Amino acid sequence: MNPSRVTSRLRPFGESIFTTMSRLAVQHRAVNLGQGFPDFDGPAFAKDAAKAAIDAGFGQYARAFGLPDTNAAISRFAARSLGWSPDPDAEVTVTAGCTEAIAAVLLGLLEPGDEVILLDPCYDSYPACVAMAGAVARRVRLESPEFRIDADALRHACSARTRAILVNSPHNPTGRMLDAAERQAISDVALERNLIVLSDEVYEMITYAGPHRSIATLPGMRERTIVMSSLGKTLSLTGWKIGWTVAPPELTAAVRASHQFLTFCAATPLQKAAATALDALATDDGYLGQLAHEYARRRELLLGELTRAGFRCIAPEGSYFILADVTDRGFDDDVTACRAMVAEAGVAAIPASAFYDPSHADRRYARFAFCKRDETIQAAGERLAGWRPPC
């Protein structure tokens, strides 16, 4: 496609780094630890529910904001971390994955020229969706290796046009989980400036530093927080694209105003299957306990392989990503390092600078995903251990 035909709002973003690195991984027959999707299948109880839903005739459009059973199941599941059960009809909206939820929230909430605070590094969909809404991203860099949120930095980033703060915990790409002081700092600024908090919590069930706690649980925050999540990460079924938002009715109305024109509804049989699967999770911790155990084990496996290959790593507190310092292998730029790694070592990773505003990107880290089978992680480790970069 001729780049000149791309709208000026999206032209600066170009091709997604995930698309680029996945293409290079195929080209070089690399072990792909770049894009964050499992190379193993989700649980049988979820897949069986999807087959049953198709056979039962759930093949037509669902209600725009979700099948009643799905909304009710999300409400019961969300109560685990929120401490209350959202109203399924007034406060829960089913979306086509969390990425659509992010777009629906920003498009439905923002006026042209409104500002949204993004905390760099951040998921690359955030600034693109802000741009599509005609809004302005005010980006605050979090300093490595701690990547901590500072209340003064948030306040300094606010202006009269600031409408919202978008946060993500557990965090992609750093693996950080917001601690009590950081949650309070965000809450303080939001309450002082009358801001809405958009909280991306898709990795909520994949944690290693204690259970996830939503910022919506803090005093005064339920009324001004939109929680966004999905079942793709929890059930290792990222292709199902079943996500949701939980928000008070007046904010939910904004989400639904745009959602109805983006996708109208998520896939009906998968919504029905999601209801069955989420209810199974809400009543039985067996699967979730095993999920946490397996990811903790994979985390240690990849940390060991990367350390053996000569990288210093940041051990994640949540999610399934590890940041590794490429300067330890003789590079001063993460994009150069990742392109060399996929071509020469046959291992694909994502340059973490893709998660920053280019004007202040930290170019020391590559992001590796460990939502992979043991043999995949070990194969990558063997290739990296034998890699001798020419730089």
FENTA-V93486 format. One record per pair of residues at least 24 apart in sequence whose C-alpha atoms are under 7 Angstrom apart, sorted by the first residue. I is the first residue (numbers start at 0). J is the second residue. If there is no record, write none. Layout:
I&J  I&J
This chain:
8&130  8&131  9&127  9&130  16&353  20&347  20&349  23&341  24&341  24&347  27&341  27&342  27&345  28&345  29&341  29&345  29&346  29&347  30&345  30&346  30&347  30&375  30&379  31&346  31&347  31&348  32&346  32&347  32&348  32&367  32&368  32&369  33&347  33&348  33&349  33&366  33&367  33&368  35&368  35&370  36&237  36&370  37&235  37&370  37&371  38&371  38&372  39&371  39&372  40&235  41&234  41&235  41&236  42&234  44&276  45&272  45&276  48&272  48&275  49&268  49&269  49&272  52&268  52&271  52&272  53&268  57&267  57&268  58&267  58&268  59&267  60&264  60&267  61&264  61&267  62&264  63&259  63&263  63&264  64&92  64&93  64&255  64&264  65&92  65&93  65&264  66&270  68&274  69&270  69&271  69&273  69&274  72&274  72&277  72&278  73&277  75&281  76&277  76&281  80&212  80&213  81&213  81&215  81&216  89&248  90&245  90&246  90&247  90&248  90&251  91&243  91&244  91&245  91&246  92&243  92&244  92&245  93&242  93&243  93&244  93&265  94&241  94&242  94&243  94&264  94&265  95&240  95&241  95&242  95&265  96&229  96&240  96&241  96&242  97&227  97&228  97&229  97&242  97&243  100&227  100&242  100&243  100&244  102&128  103&254  103&257  103&258  104&253  104&254  105&129  105&132  106&132  106&257  107&253  107&254  107&256  107&257  108&253  109&134  110&134  113&160  113&161  113&162  114&160  114&161  114&162  115&161  115&162  115&163  115&164  116&163  116&164  116&165  117&164  117&165  118&166  119&354  119&355  120&354  120&355  121&171  121&354  121&355  122&171  122&354  123&354  148&181  149&184  150&184  150&185  150&188  154&188  162&194  162&195  163&194  163&195  163&196  164&195  164&196  164&197  165&196  165&197  165&198  166&197  166&198  166&199  167&198  167&199  167&200  168&199  168&200  169&200  169&202  169&203  169&317  169&318  170&318  171&318  172&320  172&366  173&315  173&320  173&321  173&322  174&315  174&316  174&317  174&318  174&320  174&321  175&315  175&316  175&317  176&316  176&317  182&214  186&220  195&223  195&224  196&223  196&224  196&225  197&224  197&225  197&226  198&224  198&225  198&226  198&227  199&226  199&227  199&228  200&226  200&227  200&228  201&228  201&229  201&232  202&232  202&318  204&233  205&291  205&317  205&318  206&291  206&316  206&317  206&318  207&295  207&316  207&317  208&316  222&247  239&269  241&265  241&270  297&369  298&369  301&369  301&376  304&380  305&380  307&384  308&380  308&383  308&384  319&368  319&369  319&370  320&366  320&367  320&368  320&369  321&366  321&367  321&368  322&364  322&365  322&366  322&367  323&364  323&365  323&366  324&363  324&364  324&365  325&363  325&364  325&365  326&363  329&390  330&390  331&363  332&362  332&363  333&362  333&363  333&364  333&365  337&365  344&382  344&383  344&386  345&382  346&379
